[in-house]
Structures are given as structure tokens and as C-alpha cells.
Amino acid sequence: MRLRHSLYLAGSLLLGLTTGCGEGLDEAPTSGELGIVESAASTSGVTAHFRQWLSDNGYSSYDFVRADVTGGSYGGKASATDTVVNQPVIFIHGNSDKAIGTGTFGQTGWTNSVDYFLANGYKTSELYATTWGPANAAMSAYQYHSKANVMKVRKFIEAVKAYTGASKVDIVTHSMGVTLARKALKGGWANDSANGGDYYVGAALSGSVDTFVGIAGANLGLTSCYQTGPGTPTCGSTNGLYPGYLYFGLVTGRSAYLNDLAATSGYEGSYRYTIYSTADEVIGYNGVVYGSYTSRIPGQTGEKVYSAYPYGHFNSKDLTAAVQYSMVRSHTIP
């Protein structure tokens, strides 16, 4: 009963259903409020051309298509004659979210971002997303930086780069997608005791990424994990988001996975930006872990910070498409 309660609480925390610090929910705006009559971001999945290429090139086992989920994937050429002009952008969602949203709370996906990029000169063949998790809020507390999740993100990046023929890609990430993508790019060794133990992610992909954008990530952990303890998958002390404790000025007991990410800096790409809000209702506590903002990435190039509603955990993604675009296209922060 205690484990079940802890898992439920962790899931609630990570989806913003409760915060432990008295902040309200971050309600996603409607399409009317955003001035969008109809979304251009299709929920039908990747194109037939990309599907065939994935099958022909040995990626079928990773199920990037995610036909089991409405809005499970996005991107691809319309045909072999479709040329890729803009540097491809890969979007990596957060815990229990999915590639393209369908209006469900916590599952808005990258709809607003894709719409904005499409309206500003990009094509479907230059924008990519896949669903790496179950896209099920009831399963949120069971999601962690597993071998399956890390390698799915890693192989998707590799696949998009190979498929488009681009020398570099841009990557925009949110929430747990930030820390998953950072390991996928850093490469090296990792461990998942629930799936074979030690495994090799691959060589660093730093030279393959121009701009990396991390939105509302928990790079130093989540203080809300104290309410569940490190025994739950999402808040685990090995591959979860457990922040550890401050002991005589030093942090001890933080997730081994997060410590690995923090050991070096600059590997996420040539330009590294973060977007976050100190009013984030999921991260809570003004976004601070031991005196530092957990959403910052060590060695980052710059950041865009919000401090009030409506910019919380989800809207720091859904309402910042123009900021993401500026970071990717011109390496500037509006």
C-alpha cells in the first residue's frame, strides 16, 4: 500500500496535479486563445516515406511511428523529391506527454511549436517528433531514465540525421525529455539494473547538434521527490530525479544519472539554451534545488526565465514557440 501511494503521489507531482507548495495548475490555452483556427500539426503520424525508410534501415524495432497513439509521431518527406532546406528540428517531449497533442491535459505535445515553425518557413520534412513513453498519465510515476527510453531518444536522433542527410540538427526538449536527451547526446556508459545492467549508449553526438533547447527540465533533481522518496522509479536515486541532500555544503545521495550529466558540460551542442519558470507548479519551490535553478544546464549559452502565470511547467513549452524558434534560427533570446 505504501509503494502504491508513493507511486500515485509521484505521478501527481510530475503531472502538476499537486505541488506541495500551494501553486495552481498550469492550464493550457485553447486554440482560440492562441489565435489558431486549426492546427497544421497532423496527428496522423510520420509520413509514408519516412515509415518506409525506417523499415528499410533497421529502425522498426524502436517503433518511432507509434501508430498505437493518436499524435504518436510527426515528420518526414512527402516523397523522394522533397528536399530538406532548413536544419531539421527534433522535439523530445516530457513524462506521459506525446509527440503531437490532442487536447488532453498534460499531453499537449509539440502542437504549438510545430504550428509555429510551419508558419515560419519550415516543412514537415524538417520537423520531427516521436512518443518515447506510454502517453498515459496513470503510468507517469513508473517512467525513468531507462535504457529503453534513453536508447529510443538516441536512435531517433541518429535516424533523423541520417534520413535528412543533415550535417547537424537542432533539438528542443521538455521536462524529462531534457534529461533523457542530454544522456542520449553525451553517450558513454549507463546502467539500468532492470534491463541488463550496464550498457553503452554510443559516442558523444555533440558535433551533430547545432542548438539544444531544454525547457523546464529537472537537471539537479526534483525537491518534490522528497514526498515519495527515492524508491519510486521516477524519483529513483539511480536513474530517477532524486535530488539528494545538502550535507556540509556538498550534495550527497543525488541520482547517479543526474550526477553523470553534471560531471561535464557543453556536450549538448554548439548552442545550449534553457527556458523555465520560477512559477513552475511541477518542479515547485521557485525551481530552486540547493540554491541553484534545477532547469539550468551547466555551461548553457543563455536562458529565458518567466516568473508568473501563465508560464508554468506546461505553458513554458506551449506558449514559447516563438522563443524556441528564435533560439534555433538566430541563436538569440527574445
Salt bridges, closest charged atoms under 4 A:
ASP63 OD2 - ARG66 NE 3.97
ASP68 OD1 - ARG66 NE 2.83
ASP82 OD1 - LYS123 NZ 2.89
ASP97 OD2 - LYS317 NZ 3.59
GLU158 OE2 - ARG154 NE 2.76
GLU158 OE1 - LYS155 NZ 3.19
ASP210 OD2 - HIS331 NE2 3.13
ASP260 OD2 - LYS183 NZ 2.88
ASP260 OD1 - LYS186 NZ 3.42
GLU268 OE2 - ARG182 NE 2.85
ASP280 OD2 - HIS313 ND1 2.82
GLU303 OE1 - ARG296 NE 2.81
ASP318 OD1 - LYS317 NZ 2.70
